Amino acid sequence: MAATPESPEKEYCSTSEAAQRLGLSLGTVQQMVENGQLEGWKTAGGHRRIRVSSIEEFRARSMAGGGQSGSRGAAGVLQVLVAEDDRILQKLYEHTFSTWGLPLQARMVSSGIDGLLEIGRVPPDLLITDLRMPGIDGFEMIRRLRADPQLQDLDIVVVSGLTEDEIVENGGLPADVIFYSKPVPFRELKGYVQAKIMAIQRRGRPA
């Protein structure tokens, strides 16, 4: 029977098509379906189909909650993405950053999935992330970033309440990831951010 405008072929797409629309990996999209963040089903042959409207709704929510996006911002301004599910800590990051008087622009996300979406849309200069987050946690987000050749050099700072033993039990962190224990050590973090700003300005992005 010929497909009609209301048929599933027009309403649903494959996992690979959904991944292209969102700029994510197949595994991330599959996880989003399993977590209920995207609406989907499986065919009799075991192929996943995802409702196009749920993809667009997710993109719209992410754009609304992700802060400024679409460009890297002014030259010489450090672009920082903070992945932290605690709203109080998000506000603390934003307030503390605003008192530093440094050329930085921060965006906040609450999960690893949202972090991957934001990084895929506008790669930051620096990612600051928690490890315990809903859905895709910080461990999985970092693994996926380091598996992407275009993002292997992204500077990542982890700020977590987990102990070193707990981190090892969860597979550990890459050697080039900087780790700080909670509460957030803003004094040390400020020094690191200042060094990053100097580095991007030396690379020919003067403020």
C-alpha positions as CSV (number, residue, x, y, z in Angstrom):
1,M,0.0,0.0,0.0
2,A,1.4,3.4,-0.9
3,A,2.5,5.7,1.9
4,T,0.2,8.6,2.8
5,P,1.3,11.9,4.3
6,E,0.2,10.6,7.7
7,S,2.1,7.3,7.4
8,P,4.9,6.3,9.8
9,E,7.5,6.8,7.1
10,K,6.8,10.5,7.3
11,E,6.5,10.7,11.1
12,Y,9.5,8.5,12.1
13,C,13.1,8.3,11.1
14,S,15.9,5.8,11.7
15,T,18.5,6.0,14.5
16,S,21.2,7.1,12.1
17,E,19.0,9.9,10.7
18,A,18.1,11.0,14.3
19,A,21.8,11.1,15.1
20,Q,22.6,13.3,12.1
21,R,19.8,15.7,13.0
22,L,21.1,16.0,16.6
23,G,24.8,15.8,15.8
24,L,25.2,12.9,18.2
25,S,26.5,9.3,17.9
26,L,24.2,6.3,17.4
27,G,24.9,5.1,20.9
28,T,23.9,8.4,22.4
29,V,20.6,8.5,20.5
30,Q,19.8,4.9,21.5
31,Q,20.4,5.9,25.1
32,M,18.1,8.9,24.7
33,V,15.3,6.6,23.5
34,E,15.9,4.2,26.4
35,N,15.8,7.1,28.9
36,G,12.5,8.3,27.4
37,Q,14.1,11.6,26.1
38,L,13.1,10.6,22.5
39,E,10.0,8.8,21.5
40,G,10.6,5.6,19.5
41,W,9.7,2.0,18.9
42,K,11.2,-1.1,17.2
43,T,10.0,-2.7,14.0
44,A,9.4,-6.4,13.8
45,G,12.9,-6.7,12.3
46,G,14.4,-5.0,15.4
47,H,15.1,-1.7,13.7
48,R,14.5,1.4,15.9
49,R,12.2,4.2,14.6
50,I,12.2,7.6,16.3
51,R,9.4,10.1,16.1
52,V,10.6,13.2,14.2
53,S,8.5,15.5,16.3
54,S,10.2,14.3,19.5
55,I,13.6,15.1,17.9
56,E,12.5,18.6,17.1
57,E,11.0,19.1,20.5
58,F,14.2,18.0,22.2
59,R,16.3,20.3,20.0
60,A,14.0,23.2,20.9
61,R,14.2,22.5,24.6
62,S,18.0,22.2,24.4
63,M,18.3,25.5,22.4
64,A,16.1,27.2,25.0
65,G,18.0,26.0,28.0
66,G,21.6,26.0,26.6
67,G,22.4,29.7,26.7
68,Q,24.0,31.4,23.8
69,S,24.9,29.2,21.0
70,G,25.5,29.2,17.3
71,S,28.8,31.0,17.3
72,R,32.0,30.9,19.4
73,G,31.5,34.5,20.6
74,A,33.9,37.4,20.6
75,A,37.6,36.8,19.9
76,G,39.7,36.3,23.0
77,V,36.7,35.3,25.1
78,L,37.0,31.9,26.7
79,Q,34.0,29.7,26.0
80,V,33.2,27.5,29.0
81,L,30.6,24.7,29.2
82,V,29.6,23.5,32.7
83,A,27.8,20.2,33.0
84,E,26.3,20.0,36.4
85,D,22.8,18.8,37.4
86,D,22.6,20.7,40.7
87,R,20.8,23.9,40.0
88,I,22.2,25.6,43.0
89,L,25.8,24.8,41.9
90,Q,24.9,26.1,38.4
91,K,23.9,29.4,39.9
92,L,27.1,29.4,42.0
93,Y,29.2,28.9,38.9
94,E,27.5,31.7,37.1
95,H,27.7,34.1,40.0
96,T,31.4,33.3,40.7
97,F,32.4,33.6,37.1
98,S,30.7,37.0,36.9
99,T,32.8,38.3,39.8
100,W,36.1,37.4,38.2
101,G,36.1,40.1,35.6
102,L,37.6,37.8,33.0
103,P,36.7,37.5,29.3
104,L,34.7,34.3,29.6
105,Q,31.3,33.2,28.5
106,A,29.6,30.3,30.3
107,R,26.8,27.9,29.3
108,M,25.1,25.5,31.7
109,V,23.7,22.0,31.0
110,S,22.3,19.5,33.4
111,S,23.3,16.1,31.9
112,G,25.8,14.4,29.7
113,I,23.4,14.2,26.8
114,D,22.8,17.9,26.9
115,G,26.5,18.4,27.2
116,L,27.2,16.4,24.0
117,L,24.5,18.3,22.2
118,E,26.0,21.7,23.1
119,I,29.5,20.6,22.3
120,G,28.3,19.2,18.9
121,R,26.6,22.5,18.2
122,V,29.3,24.9,19.5
123,P,32.5,23.3,20.8
124,P,33.7,25.2,23.9
125,D,37.3,26.0,24.8
126,L,36.8,24.3,28.2
127,L,34.4,21.7,29.6
128,I,33.9,21.6,33.4
129,T,31.8,18.6,34.4
130,D,30.4,16.7,37.3
131,L,30.5,12.9,37.1
132,R,27.2,11.8,38.6
133,M,24.4,13.1,36.3
134,P,21.1,11.6,35.0
135,G,21.1,9.6,31.8
136,I,24.5,9.8,30.3
137,D,26.9,10.6,33.2
138,G,30.2,12.4,33.1
139,F,32.2,9.3,32.7
140,E,30.3,8.3,29.5
141,M,30.3,11.8,28.1
142,I,34.1,12.1,28.5
143,R,34.6,8.6,26.9
144,R,32.5,9.7,23.9
145,L,34.3,13.0,23.6
146,R,37.8,11.4,23.7
147,A,36.6,8.8,21.0
148,D,35.8,11.7,18.6
149,P,38.9,12.7,16.7
150,Q,37.7,16.3,16.4
151,L,37.2,16.6,20.2
152,Q,40.2,14.6,21.6
153,D,42.0,17.8,22.5
154,L,39.1,19.5,24.3
155,D,40.3,20.7,27.7
156,I,38.2,18.9,30.4
157,V,38.1,19.7,34.1
158,V,36.1,17.3,36.4
159,V,34.7,18.6,39.7
160,S,33.1,15.8,41.6
161,G,32.3,14.5,45.0
162,L,33.4,11.0,44.1
163,T,36.5,9.7,45.8
164,E,39.5,8.5,43.7
165,D,38.6,4.9,44.5
166,E,35.1,5.4,43.2
167,I,36.4,7.0,40.0
168,V,38.7,4.0,39.4
169,E,35.7,1.6,40.0
170,N,33.9,3.5,37.3
171,G,36.7,3.0,34.7
172,G,38.8,6.0,35.7
173,L,39.5,9.2,33.8
174,P,41.8,10.0,30.9
175,A,45.3,11.1,32.1
176,D,44.8,14.6,30.5
177,V,41.6,15.3,32.5
178,I,42.1,17.6,35.5
179,F,40.3,16.5,38.6
180,Y,39.1,18.6,41.5
181,S,37.1,17.4,44.6
182,K,33.9,19.2,45.7
183,P,33.2,21.7,47.1
184,V,34.1,23.5,43.9
185,P,37.7,25.0,44.4
186,F,37.0,28.3,42.7
187,R,40.5,29.7,43.5
188,E,42.3,26.9,41.7
189,L,39.7,27.0,38.9
190,K,40.2,30.7,38.4
191,G,44.0,30.2,38.0
192,Y,43.3,27.5,35.4
193,V,40.9,29.7,33.5
194,Q,43.3,32.6,33.5
195,A,46.0,30.4,32.0
196,K,43.5,29.2,29.3
197,I,42.6,32.8,28.4
198,M,46.2,33.7,28.0
199,A,46.7,30.6,25.8
200,I,43.8,31.5,23.4
201,Q,45.0,35.0,23.2
202,R,48.5,33.9,22.3
203,R,47.0,31.7,19.5
204,G,46.0,34.8,17.7
205,R,42.6,35.6,19.2
206,P,43.4,38.8,21.0
207,A,40.8,40.4,23.2
